[in-house]
């Protein structure tokens, strides 16, 4: 099933492990580190094997297995300066950032990196971080209204002079940012709720989805594209997935079984209590994690749901099936990042490109009939 526009080639991003604990809340061995030297080498490896993007996480305090955290924007800039082609997306929270300050940082990062800096605007689910830092905690849709203004202000400051903006959360008066970015930093935004989809369709360049199966992806894609078309825009779609690629399907499934069996139960339960409340606080009940199971939450962005688990051939076929439905980018998490990104680049990505090329050939042949 296609949702109208299909990318020639799907792009790949990876979660930057700038937060301790890896990408699963489990006591299974994870040969992954949150320190900079590990991440510098990882970014260079990912760039070399064909990844186009990396996403730096944002956490401000210890929570649910993440004891230590490096700040996302500064870490992203360091990775940009250590690479040549990789685009690095920094996750940021409105409410903890002012858009004018981030716009200034982003313009500088753009010039220092040759146009490879991007932003993921995160409306926020962790009330404790905001209240501990003395910031007010807004209700669900109010957080997304604030994010909508944040996205609009960023775009204006990066493209216009003498900016005026009078919103409920931000006010800009005759402000001109100089220098502006040489390349407009791409704006990403995630969330499952109607408010999140509305924001993405109207203001973002990309929409990030938590892990979803084919039906879930199609439903979200159609909704976001409907909003975007109504606003005279086009939005690209990124899908989260935890990737377990092994020589045999049995090995991959056994790894998943072990991850879940060794889950840090108190941390997963605490996370579930926090995010289930956050997800159900959306008026439409479609917020992130509203229907996530215990197993889903062992990977804290529902990455198991995308089912990128199996042999290289099985994973490549599923990725291309997502592409046919309109997915433009896969955001991958891994258990052992360095070695598994190497394996993915050598064994999975070439198969994806072969399948995409076969699709394009078939399309041309069909068009010629």
FENPE-V807818 format. One record per pair of residues at least 24 apart in sequence whose ideal C-beta (glycine too) atoms are under 10 Angstrom apart, sorted by the first residue. I is the first residue (numbers start at 1). J is the second residue. D is the distance in Angstrom with one decimal. If there is no record, write none. Layout:
I/J/D  I/J/D
This chain:
1/214/7.8  1/215/9.5  1/217/9.9  1/218/6.2  1/321/9.4  1/324/7.4  1/325/5.9  1/326/9.1  2/218/9.5  2/323/9.8  2/324/5.9  2/325/6.7  2/326/6.8  3/217/8.6  3/218/6.2  3/219/9.8  3/220/9.7  3/221/4.7  3/222/5.7  3/224/9.6  3/225/6.6  3/237/8.6  3/324/9.0  3/325/5.8  3/326/3.8  3/327/9.1  4/221/9.1  4/222/8.9  4/225/7.0  4/229/9.4  4/326/7.0  5/221/9.6  5/225/7.9  5/234/7.4  5/236/9.0  5/237/9.4  5/326/6.3  5/328/8.7  6/323/6.4  6/324/6.2  6/325/8.2  6/326/6.1  6/327/9.0  6/328/8.9  6/356/9.7  6/359/8.4  6/360/9.8  6/363/9.0  7/236/7.9  7/237/9.2  7/323/6.3  7/324/9.9  7/326/8.0  7/327/7.9  7/328/4.8  7/329/8.4  7/356/8.7  8/323/9.3  8/356/7.2  8/357/9.6  8/359/9.4  8/360/6.9  9/52/9.7  9/323/8.2  9/328/9.3  9/352/8.2  9/353/6.9  9/356/5.6  9/357/9.1  9/360/9.3  10/52/10.0  10/238/9.9  10/239/9.4  10/319/6.3  10/320/7.4  10/322/7.4  10/323/4.4  10/324/9.8  10/327/6.5  10/328/6.5  10/329/6.6  10/330/6.3  10/349/9.8  10/352/6.7  10/353/9.3  10/355/10.0  10/356/7.2  11/50/9.4  11/51/8.4  11/52/4.7  11/53/6.7  11/87/9.5  11/236/8.8  11/238/8.3  11/323/9.9  11/327/9.6  11/328/6.3  11/329/4.4  11/330/7.6  11/331/9.6  12/46/8.3  12/49/9.1  12/50/6.6  12/51/4.8  12/52/6.2  12/53/7.3  12/54/9.9  12/243/9.7  12/319/8.8  12/329/7.0  12/330/5.5  12/331/8.2  12/332/6.6  12/341/9.4  12/344/8.0  12/345/8.8  12/348/9.3  12/349/7.0  12/352/8.5  13/46/8.8  13/51/6.5  13/52/6.8  13/53/3.5  13/54/6.2  13/55/5.7  13/86/9.4  13/87/8.3  13/88/9.5  13/89/7.3  13/118/9.9  13/188/9.6  13/206/10.0  13/208/9.4  13/238/7.0  13/240/9.5  13/329/5.8  13/330/7.1  13/331/4.6  13/332/7.0  14/42/8.0  14/43/8.9  14/45/9.8  14/46/5.6  14/51/5.8  14/52/10.0  14/53/7.8  14/54/5.6  14/55/7.4  14/86/9.7  14/243/9.0  14/330/9.3  14/331/7.2  14/332/5.1  14/333/7.4  14/334/7.1  14/337/7.2  14/340/9.6  14/341/6.3  14/344/8.8  15/54/7.9  15/55/5.7  15/56/8.6  15/57/6.6  15/240/8.3  15/242/9.2  15/301/8.2  15/303/8.9  15/331/6.7  15/332/7.1  15/333/4.8  15/334/8.1  15/337/8.4  16/42/7.8  16/43/7.6  16/46/9.4  16/54/5.0  16/55/6.1  16/56/4.4  16/57/6.4  16/70/8.9  16/72/8.2  16/75/7.0  16/76/7.7  16/79/6.9  16/88/7.5  16/89/8.8  16/90/9.3  16/91/9.4  16/337/9.1  17/42/7.6  17/56/9.5  17/57/7.9  17/70/9.6  17/333/8.7  17/334/8.8  17/337/5.9  17/338/9.8  18/54/9.7  18/55/9.8  18/56/5.4  18/57/5.8  18/58/9.0  18/59/8.7  18/68/9.4  18/69/6.9  18/70/4.2  18/71/8.2  18/72/6.8  18/74/9.8  18/75/4.8  18/76/8.6  18/78/9.7  18/79/8.8  18/90/10.0  18/91/9.8  19/56/9.1  19/57/5.0  19/58/8.6  19/59/5.1  19/62/9.9  19/63/9.7  19/65/9.2  19/66/4.7  19/67/8.9  19/68/7.2  19/69/4.8  19/70/7.4  19/72/9.2  19/75/9.8  20/59/9.3  20/62/8.8  20/65/8.0  20/66/5.9  20/67/5.1  20/68/4.2  20/69/7.3  20/70/9.3  21/59/9.7  21/62/9.7  21/63/9.8  21/64/8.2  21/65/4.2  21/66/4.8  21/67/7.0  21/68/8.5  21/69/9.6  21/264/8.7  21/267/8.4  21/300/9.5  22/65/8.5  22/66/9.3  22/259/10.0  22/299/9.8  22/333/8.3  22/334/8.6  22/335/7.1  22/336/8.8  22/337/8.0  23/57/9.1  23/240/9.9  23/242/6.5  23/243/9.9  23/259/10.0  23/298/10.0  23/299/6.4  23/300/7.7  23/301/8.2  23/303/7.2  23/332/9.2  23/333/3.7  23/334/6.9  23/335/7.6  23/337/8.2  24/65/8.7  24/242/7.2  24/256/9.8  24/259/5.3  24/260/8.8  24/262/9.1  24/263/7.8  24/264/9.1  24/268/9.6  24/297/10.0  24/298/5.6  24/299/5.2  24/300/7.9  24/303/8.4  24/304/9.1  24/333/7.7  24/334/9.7  24/335/6.9  25/64/6.1  25/65/4.5  25/66/8.6  25/259/9.4  25/263/6.2  25/264/5.1  25/265/9.1  25/266/9.6  25/267/4.8  25/268/5.1  25/269/9.9  25/270/9.3  25/271/6.6  25/297/7.5  25/298/5.7  25/299/7.9  25/300/6.3  26/65/8.3  26/258/8.2  26/259/4.9  26/260/7.4  26/261/8.4  26/262/5.0  26/263/4.8  26/264/6.2  26/265/9.9  26/267/9.0  26/268/8.4  26/298/5.9  26/299/8.8  26/335/8.9  27/65/9.2  27/259/9.5  27/261/9.6  27/262/4.6  27/263/7.6  27/264/5.7  27/265/9.7  27/267/9.6  28/255/8.3  28/258/5.6  28/259/5.2  28/260/9.1  28/261/8.3  28/262/4.5  28/263/8.5  28/264/9.7  28/298/9.7  28/335/7.2  29/258/9.4  29/262/9.0  29/335/8.4  29/336/8.2  30/259/9.3  30/334/9.1  30/335/5.8  30/336/6.5  30/337/8.5  31/334/10.0  31/335/7.9  31/336/4.1  31/337/8.0  31/338/7.2  31/339/6.9  31/340/9.1  32/333/9.9  32/334/7.6  32/335/7.4  32/336/6.1  32/337/4.7  32/338/7.4  32/339/9.6  32/340/9.1  33/337/8.7  33/338/9.0  34/66/8.8  34/67/9.4  34/68/6.1  34/69/7.7  34/70/6.6  34/75/9.6  35/68/9.2  35/70/8.4  36/70/7.3  36/75/7.4  36/78/6.4  36/79/8.6  36/82/8.9  38/337/8.2  38/338/7.3  39/70/8.3  39/75/7.4  39/78/8.3  39/79/6.5  39/82/8.7  39/337/8.8  39/338/9.8  40/78/7.5  40/79/6.9  40/81/9.5  40/82/4.7  40/83/8.6  41/82/8.8  41/337/9.9  41/338/6.8  42/79/8.8  42/334/9.8  42/337/5.6  42/338/5.6  42/341/6.8  42/342/9.8  43/76/9.9  43/78/9.2  43/79/4.6  43/80/8.7  43/82/6.0  43/83/5.2  43/86/5.8  43/88/7.6  43/341/9.8  44/79/9.1  44/82/6.6  44/83/6.0  44/84/8.8  44/86/8.2  45/337/8.8  45/338/6.3  45/339/9.4  45/341/5.8  45/342/6.1  45/345/7.9  46/79/9.7  46/83/8.5  46/86/6.5  46/332/9.6  46/337/8.7  46/338/9.4  46/341/5.3  46/342/9.2  46/344/9.2  46/345/7.8  47/79/9.7  47/82/9.4  47/83/5.1  47/84/6.9  47/85/5.5  47/86/4.2  47/87/9.7  47/345/9.9  48/83/9.4  48/84/9.8  48/85/9.4  48/86/9.5  48/341/9.6  48/342/9.0  48/345/7.5  49/341/6.4  49/342/6.4  49/343/9.2  49/344/7.2  49/345/2.4  49/346/6.9  49/348/9.9  49/349/6.9  50/341/9.6  50/344/8.7  50/345/5.3  50/346/9.7  50/348/9.8  50/349/5.0  50/350/8.7  50/352/9.3  50/353/8.7  51/85/9.5  51/86/6.8  51/87/9.5  51/330/9.8  51/332/8.3  51/341/7.1  51/344/8.5  51/345/7.5  51/349/8.6  52/85/7.8  52/86/7.2  52/87/6.2  52/116/9.9  52/329/7.9  53/86/7.1  53/87/4.9  53/88/7.3  53/89/6.0  53/116/9.3  53/118/7.3  53/186/8.9  53/188/9.1  53/206/9.5  53/238/8.5  53/329/6.9  53/330/10.0  53/331/7.8  54/79/6.4  54/80/9.3  54/83/8.6  54/86/5.9  54/87/7.5  54/88/5.0  54/89/6.9  54/90/9.9  54/116/10.0  54/118/9.7  54/331/9.5  55/87/9.7  55/88/7.8  55/89/4.5  55/90/8.2  55/91/6.6  55/118/8.7  55/120/6.2  55/188/7.9  55/208/8.3  55/238/9.0  55/240/9.5  55/331/6.2  55/332/9.9  55/333/9.9  56/88/6.4  56/89/6.8  56/90/5.1  56/91/6.2  56/92/9.7  56/120/8.5  57/90/9.5  57/91/5.9  57/120/9.4  57/122/9.4  57/300/10.0  57/301/9.9  58/90/7.7  58/91/3.9  58/92/6.4  58/93/6.3  58/96/8.6  58/97/9.8  58/120/8.2  58/122/6.1  58/124/9.2  58/126/9.9  58/129/9.3  59/91/9.2  59/126/8.1  59/129/7.7  60/93/8.2  60/96/7.2  60/126/8.3  60/128/9.5  60/129/4.8  60/130/9.0  60/132/8.1  60/133/6.9  61/126/8.1  61/128/7.0  61/129/5.5  61/132/6.2  61/133/8.4  63/126/6.6  63/128/7.1  63/129/7.8  63/267/8.5  63/270/7.9  63/271/7.8  63/274/8.1  64/126/9.1  64/264/8.3  64/266/9.0  64/267/4.6  64/268/7.5  64/269/9.3  64/270/5.5  64/271/4.2  64/272/9.3  64/273/10.0  64/274/7.7  64/275/9.2  64/297/9.3  64/300/7.3  65/263/9.7  65/264/5.5  65/266/9.3  65/267/4.3  65/268/8.3  65/270/9.1  65/271/8.1  65/300/8.7  66/267/8.9  66/271/9.8  66/300/9.0  72/119/9.6  72/120/8.6  72/122/9.4  73/97/8.5  73/102/7.6  73/105/6.0  73/106/8.4  73/109/7.6  73/117/8.9  73/119/8.6  74/105/9.0  74/109/9.6  76/105/9.9  76/109/7.3  76/113/9.1  76/116/9.5  76/117/6.9  76/118/8.5  76/119/9.2  76/120/10.0  77/105/8.3  77/106/9.9  77/108/8.4  77/109/5.1  77/112/6.8  77/113/7.4  77/117/7.4  79/113/9.3  79/116/9.6  80/109/6.6  80/110/9.4  80/112/7.0  80/113/3.8  80/114/8.6  80/115/10.0  80/116/5.5  80/117/6.3  81/109/9.4  81/112/6.6  81/113/6.9  81/116/10.0  83/113/8.4  83/116/7.8  84/113/9.5  84/114/8.4  84/116/8.9  85/114/9.2  85/116/7.5  86/113/9.3  86/116/6.7  87/113/8.5  87/115/8.6  87/116/4.6  87/117/7.5  87/118/5.6  87/183/9.8  87/185/9.2  87/186/7.4  88/113/7.7  88/116/6.5  88/117/6.6  88/118/6.9  89/116/9.8  89/117/8.3  89/118/4.2  89/119/6.7  89/120/5.0  89/185/9.0  89/186/7.5  89/187/9.6  89/188/5.8  89/206/8.7  89/208/9.2  89/238/9.5  89/331/9.2  90/117/7.2  90/118/7.3  90/119/5.8  90/120/6.9  90/185/9.3  90/188/9.8  91/119/8.0  91/120/4.3  91/121/8.1  91/122/5.1  91/188/8.4  91/190/9.1  91/208/9.7  92/119/6.1  92/120/7.1  92/121/6.3  92/122/6.6  92/150/8.6  92/154/9.7  93/121/8.2  93/122/5.4  93/123/7.7  93/124/5.2  93/126/9.1  93/129/7.9  93/130/8.1  93/135/9.0  93/143/9.3  93/146/9.8  93/147/9.1  93/150/9.3  94/121/6.5  94/122/8.2  94/123/6.9  94/124/7.7  94/138/9.6  94/143/7.7  94/144/9.5  94/145/9.9  94/146/5.0  94/147/5.2  94/148/9.3  94/149/7.9  94/150/4.1  94/151/8.7  94/153/9.6  94/154/9.9  94/169/7.6  94/170/8.7  95/123/8.8  95/124/6.7  95/129/9.7  95/130/6.4  95/133/9.3  95/135/5.4  95/136/7.7  95/137/8.6  95/138/7.4  95/143/7.6  95/146/6.5  95/147/9.0  95/150/8.8  95/169/8.5  96/122/9.6  96/124/8.2  96/129/7.8  96/130/7.3  96/133/6.9  96/135/6.4  97/121/9.2  97/150/7.9  98/150/8.9  98/153/9.0  98/170/7.5  99/146/10.0  99/149/7.7  99/150/4.9  99/151/8.3  99/152/8.5  99/153/4.0  99/154/5.3  99/155/9.6  99/156/9.1  99/157/7.1  99/165/8.9  99/169/9.2  99/170/5.9  99/172/8.1  100/153/7.1  100/154/8.9  100/157/6.4  100/163/9.1  100/165/9.8  100/170/8.1  100/172/6.7  100/175/6.8  100/177/7.8  102/150/8.3  102/153/9.1  102/154/6.7  102/157/9.1  102/185/9.7  103/153/7.4  103/154/5.5  103/155/9.3  103/156/8.8  103/157/4.1  103/158/6.1  103/163/9.5  103/172/9.7  103/175/9.3  103/177/5.7  103/180/9.0  103/181/8.8  103/185/9.1  104/157/8.3  104/177/6.5  104/178/9.8  104/179/10.0  106/154/7.4  106/157/8.9  106/158/7.2  106/177/9.4  106/180/9.9  106/181/6.5  106/184/9.7  106/185/5.0  106/187/9.9  107/157/8.4  107/158/6.9  107/177/6.1  107/178/8.4  107/179/6.0  107/180/5.9  107/181/4.9  107/182/8.8  107/185/8.3  108/179/8.4  108/181/9.0  109/181/8.5  109/185/7.7  110/158/8.6  110/179/8.8  110/180/8.5  110/181/3.7  110/182/6.0  110/183/6.0  110/184/8.3  110/185/5.9  111/179/6.5  111/180/9.5  111/181/7.3  111/182/6.3  111/183/9.4  113/182/9.9  113/183/9.2  113/185/9.8  114/182/7.8  114/183/7.8  115/181/7.2  115/182/5.5  115/183/2.9  115/184/8.4  115/185/8.2  116/183/7.8  116/185/8.9  116/186/9.8  117/181/7.8  117/183/8.5  117/185/5.1  117/186/8.8  118/183/9.9  118/184/9.6  118/185/5.2  118/186/4.2  118/187/7.4  118/188/6.5  118/205/8.4  118/206/8.4  119/150/9.6  119/151/9.0  119/154/7.0  119/185/5.8  119/186/7.5  119/187/5.8  119/188/6.7  119/189/9.0  119/204/9.8  119/205/9.7  120/186/9.3  120/187/8.2  120/188/4.1  120/189/6.9  120/190/7.0  120/204/9.4  120/206/8.3  120/208/6.7  120/238/9.5  120/331/9.9  121/146/9.8  121/147/5.4  121/148/9.3  121/150/5.9  121/151/5.8  121/154/8.0  121/187/6.7  121/188/7.1  121/189/4.8  121/190/8.4  121/191/9.7  121/199/8.2  121/200/9.8  121/203/8.8  121/204/7.5  121/208/9.9  122/147/8.1  122/188/9.3  122/189/8.0  122/190/7.0  122/191/8.6  122/208/9.3  123/147/4.6  123/148/9.3  123/150/9.0  123/189/7.9  123/190/8.4  123/191/6.2  123/193/9.3  123/195/8.2  123/196/7.1  123/199/8.1  123/278/9.9  123/288/9.8  124/278/8.6  125/191/9.2  125/271/9.9  125/274/7.1  125/275/5.7  125/277/8.9  125/278/4.0  125/279/7.8  125/281/9.0  125/287/8.3  125/288/6.9  125/289/7.9  126/271/9.6  126/274/6.6  126/275/8.5  126/278/8.0  127/274/7.7  127/277/8.7  127/278/7.8  127/281/9.9  128/274/7.8  138/169/9.1  139/281/6.8  139/282/9.6  139/283/9.2  140/191/9.5  140/193/7.0  140/195/7.0  140/196/9.5  140/278/7.4  140/279/8.9  140/280/9.1  140/281/4.4  140/282/4.9  140/283/7.1  140/284/9.7  140/287/6.4  141/193/8.0  141/194/8.7  141/195/4.9  141/196/9.8  141/198/9.7  141/281/8.9  141/282/7.3  141/283/6.3  141/284/9.4  141/287/9.9  142/168/8.9  142/169/8.8  142/195/9.3  143/191/9.4  143/195/8.3  143/196/9.7  143/278/9.6  143/281/9.5  144/189/9.2  144/191/7.2  144/193/7.3  144/194/9.1  144/195/3.8  144/196/6.1  144/197/9.7  144/198/7.6  144/199/5.6  144/282/8.9  145/169/7.3  145/195/7.7  145/198/9.9  145/199/8.7  146/170/8.1  147/189/6.8  147/191/8.7  147/195/8.7  147/196/8.5  147/199/5.8  147/200/10.0  147/203/8.3  147/204/9.4  148/189/9.2  148/195/8.5  148/198/7.9  148/199/5.0  148/200/9.9  148/202/7.1  148/203/5.9  148/204/9.7  149/203/9.1  150/187/9.7  150/189/9.5  150/199/9.5  150/203/8.9  151/187/5.9  151/189/6.8  151/199/6.8  151/200/9.2  151/202/8.4  151/203/3.9  151/204/6.3  151/205/9.6  152/199/9.9  152/202/8.8  152/203/6.0  154/184/9.8  154/185/8.0  154/187/6.6  154/203/9.0  155/184/8.2  155/185/9.7  155/187/7.0  155/203/7.2  155/204/9.6  155/205/9.4  157/181/9.7  158/183/9.9  158/184/5.9  158/185/6.8  158/187/9.3  159/184/6.9  186/236/8.7  187/235/10.0  188/236/9.1  188/238/7.0  188/329/9.4  188/331/9.6  189/235/9.3  190/238/8.2  190/240/8.4  190/288/7.7  190/301/8.8  190/331/9.6  191/279/9.8  191/282/8.6  191/286/9.1  191/287/7.4  191/288/5.9  192/216/8.9  192/220/7.2  192/279/7.5  192/282/7.9  192/284/9.5  192/286/5.3  192/287/6.0  192/288/4.7  192/289/8.2  192/290/7.4  192/291/9.4  192/302/9.4  193/279/8.1  193/281/9.1  193/282/3.9  193/283/8.0  193/284/6.1  193/285/8.4  193/286/4.8  193/287/4.6  193/288/7.4  193/290/8.5  194/223/7.9  194/227/9.3  194/282/7.3  194/283/7.8  194/284/4.8  194/285/9.7  194/286/6.2  194/287/9.4  195/282/6.8  195/283/8.0  195/284/8.2  195/286/9.1  195/287/8.7  196/220/9.5  196/224/9.0  196/282/8.3  196/286/8.5  196/287/8.0  196/288/8.0  197/221/9.8  197/223/5.1  197/224/5.0  197/225/9.7  197/226/8.8  197/227/6.1  197/228/9.5  197/235/9.6  197/284/9.9  197/286/8.5  198/223/9.1  198/224/8.8  198/227/5.6  198/228/10.0  198/230/9.9  198/231/9.5  199/224/9.6  199/227/8.8  200/224/5.3  200/225/9.8  200/227/7.3  200/228/7.6  200/233/9.8  200/235/5.7  200/236/9.8  200/237/9.0  201/225/7.4  201/226/7.3  201/227/2.7  201/228/4.1  201/229/8.0  201/230/7.3  201/231/6.2  201/233/6.9  201/234/9.7  201/235/5.9  202/227/6.3  202/228/7.4  202/230/8.4  202/231/4.9  202/232/9.9  202/233/7.1  202/235/9.0  203/228/9.8  203/231/8.5  203/233/8.6  203/235/9.2  204/228/9.0  204/233/9.0  204/235/6.1  204/236/9.0  205/233/9.0  205/234/8.9  205/235/6.8  205/236/6.6  206/235/6.7  206/236/4.8  206/237/7.3  206/238/5.5  206/328/7.7  206/329/7.3  207/235/5.4  207/236/7.3  207/237/5.5  207/238/6.9  207/239/9.6  207/328/9.5  208/236/10.0  208/237/8.4  208/238/4.7  208/239/8.0  208/240/6.9  208/301/9.0  208/329/8.6  208/331/6.8  209/237/6.9  209/238/6.9  209/239/5.2  209/240/6.5  209/241/9.9  209/288/9.2  209/301/9.3  209/302/9.0  209/305/10.0  209/306/9.1  209/327/8.5  209/331/9.0  210/239/8.5  210/240/5.4  210/241/9.7  210/279/9.9  210/288/5.5  210/289/7.5  210/292/8.3  210/296/9.0  210/299/9.8  210/300/9.4  210/301/5.1  210/302/4.3  210/303/8.0  210/305/7.6  210/306/9.0  210/331/9.9  211/239/7.4  211/240/5.0  211/241/5.8  211/242/7.1  211/292/9.1  211/296/7.4  211/299/7.3  211/301/6.2  211/302/3.6  211/303/4.6  211/304/6.4  211/305/3.7  211/306/4.4  211/307/8.6  211/308/8.9  211/331/9.5  211/333/9.3  212/239/6.5  212/240/8.2  212/241/8.9  212/302/7.4  212/305/5.9  212/306/6.4  212/307/9.8  212/322/9.1  212/327/9.4  213/305/6.0  213/306/7.2  213/307/6.8  213/322/9.7  214/306/9.5  214/307/9.2  214/318/8.9  214/321/6.9  214/322/7.4  214/324/9.6  214/325/6.4  214/327/9.9  215/325/9.6  216/291/9.9  216/302/9.4  216/305/7.4  216/306/9.1  217/305/9.9  217/306/8.4  217/321/9.8  217/322/6.4  217/325/5.6  217/326/7.8  217/327/6.3  218/322/9.8  218/325/5.5  218/326/7.8  218/327/9.8  219/286/9.8  220/286/9.4  220/326/9.8  221/322/10.0  221/325/6.7  221/326/4.8  221/327/7.6  221/328/9.8  222/325/9.7  222/326/8.6  223/286/9.7  224/326/9.7  225/326/7.7  235/328/9.3  236/326/9.2  236/327/9.1  236/328/4.2  236/329/6.9  237/322/9.3  237/325/8.9  237/326/5.9  237/327/5.4  237/328/5.3  237/329/7.4  238/327/7.4  238/328/6.6  238/329/4.0  238/330/7.5  238/331/5.4  239/303/9.6  239/305/9.8  239/306/6.2  239/308/9.3  239/319/9.3  239/322/6.1  239/323/9.9  239/325/9.4  239/326/9.9  239/327/5.0  239/328/8.8  239/329/7.2  239/330/5.8  239/331/6.7  239/332/9.7  240/299/8.8  240/300/10.0  240/301/4.7  240/302/6.9  240/303/5.4  240/305/8.7  240/306/6.8  240/308/9.8  240/329/9.9  240/330/8.2  240/331/4.9  240/332/8.2  240/333/7.4  241/299/9.3  241/301/9.1  241/302/9.2  241/303/5.4  241/304/8.4  241/305/8.1  241/306/3.4  241/307/7.8  241/308/4.2  241/309/8.9  241/315/9.1  241/318/8.8  241/319/8.4  241/322/8.5  241/327/9.7  241/330/5.7  241/331/7.0  241/332/6.0  241/333/7.4  242/298/9.3  242/299/4.6  242/300/9.8  242/301/8.1  242/302/8.7  242/303/3.0  242/304/5.6  242/305/8.9  242/306/7.3  242/307/9.5  242/308/6.9  242/309/7.8  242/331/9.9  242/332/7.4  242/333/4.5  242/334/7.5  242/335/8.2  243/303/8.1  243/306/8.6  243/308/4.6  243/309/7.5  243/310/9.8  243/315/6.7  243/319/9.2  243/330/8.0  243/331/9.9  243/332/4.6  243/333/6.9  243/334/5.8  243/335/8.9  243/340/7.2  243/341/9.1  243/343/9.5  243/344/6.4  243/348/7.9  244/303/9.7  244/304/8.8  244/307/9.8  244/308/7.3  244/309/4.4  244/310/7.6  244/315/8.5  244/333/9.7  244/334/8.1  244/335/6.9  244/340/8.2  245/308/7.8  245/309/8.1  245/310/7.4  245/311/7.3  245/312/5.7  245/313/9.9  245/314/8.7  245/315/5.4  245/316/9.2  245/332/9.7  245/334/8.7  245/340/6.9  245/343/6.0  245/344/5.8  245/347/6.6  245/348/5.5  246/309/8.6  246/310/7.6  246/311/6.9  246/312/8.7  246/315/9.6  246/340/9.5  246/343/8.6  246/347/9.8  247/311/6.9  247/312/8.2  247/343/9.4  247/347/8.7  248/310/8.6  248/311/6.4  249/309/8.1  249/310/4.6  249/311/5.6  249/313/9.6  249/314/6.5  250/310/9.5  250/311/9.6  251/310/9.3  251/311/8.8  252/308/9.5  252/309/5.0  252/310/5.0  252/311/7.1  252/314/8.3  252/315/8.5  253/309/6.8  253/310/7.6  255/309/8.1  255/335/6.8  255/336/10.0  256/295/9.0  256/298/9.4  256/299/9.5  256/304/6.8  256/307/9.9  256/309/5.7  256/310/9.8  256/335/9.6  258/335/9.6  259/295/9.3  259/298/6.2  259/299/7.8  259/304/8.6  259/335/7.1  260/294/8.4  260/295/5.3  260/296/9.9  260/298/5.4  260/299/9.3  260/304/8.3  261/298/9.7  262/298/9.2  263/294/7.9  263/295/8.2  263/297/8.8  263/298/4.6  263/299/9.8  264/298/8.5  265/294/8.7  265/298/9.6  267/297/9.7  267/298/9.4  267/300/9.6  268/294/6.4  268/295/9.2  268/296/9.9  268/297/5.5  268/298/5.8  268/300/8.6  269/294/7.9  269/297/8.8  271/297/5.8  271/298/9.2  271/300/6.2  272/296/9.3  272/297/5.2  272/298/10.0  272/300/9.7  275/300/7.9  299/333/6.6  299/335/9.9  300/333/9.2  301/331/8.4  301/333/7.4  303/331/8.7  303/332/8.3  303/333/5.2  303/334/9.8  304/333/9.8  306/330/8.1  306/331/9.6  306/332/9.4  308/332/7.3  308/333/9.5  308/344/9.7  308/348/9.0  311/347/8.8  311/348/9.1  311/351/9.8  312/343/8.2  312/344/8.2  312/346/8.9  312/347/4.1  312/348/4.6  312/349/9.1  312/350/8.8  312/351/5.8  312/352/9.4  313/347/9.1  313/348/8.7  313/351/6.3  313/355/9.6  314/348/9.6  314/351/9.8  315/344/8.3  315/347/9.0  315/348/5.4  315/349/10.0  315/351/8.2  315/352/8.5  316/344/10.0  316/347/8.8  316/348/5.4  316/349/8.0  316/350/8.4  316/351/3.6  316/352/4.7  316/353/8.9  316/354/8.0  316/355/6.0  316/356/9.5  317/351/8.1  317/352/8.9  317/355/6.8  318/352/9.9  319/348/7.7  319/349/9.1  319/351/8.9  319/352/5.4  319/355/8.3  319/356/9.3  320/351/8.7  320/352/6.0  320/353/9.5  320/354/9.3  320/355/4.4  320/356/6.2  320/358/9.0  320/359/7.0  321/355/9.2  323/352/8.2  323/355/8.7  323/356/6.9  323/359/8.1  324/355/9.8  324/356/9.7  324/359/7.3
